[in-house]
Amino acid sequence: MNTGMQMRPIRAIGLAGLLAVIGLSAGGCASSEYAPIDEKNGNYYGYADALNLDGSHRIRVMLPSAPENADNARAYFHRRAEEICSGPPLRKTIHTAVRPGVAYDMFGNMISGDYLLEGLVYCNAPAAAEAAPAEPAATAQPEA
């Protein structure tokens, strides 16, 4: 019996298993809890928002690459929108939802990259400028 022939499949499985464990452990290191992004403290995932000049709010959600985070990104966006508006917002618009990066290796293709979702939230209707009522046009008087 040739033991070299028996060891090759075990090594191949061992290498693939090792790569899978490394991939899972690397993706599991990043936290995806609902929290504001704070780069000073090393929290690069979560949400960030800013008030725009027109009164709307821009919300950005960044989450690490994990299968459940595709749904979590949208849930974080909607949750933050309700917190900003103290209830359901008047209007929400998601304009960016991406998972950037495609890497190719010897095992085929692999999608990589963080989840990014951005959108606008409108809590109130835009203030309409009230125009003064128009005065009636003066009628031309015929000269005598």
Secondary structure, DSSP 8 states (H G I E B T S, - for coil): --HHHHHHHHHHHHHHHHHHHHHHHHHHSS---S-B-BGGGTB-SEEEEEE-TTS-EEEEEEE-S-TTHHHHHHHHHHHHHHHHHTSS-SEEEEEEEE---EEEETTEEEE-S-EEEEEEEESS--------------------
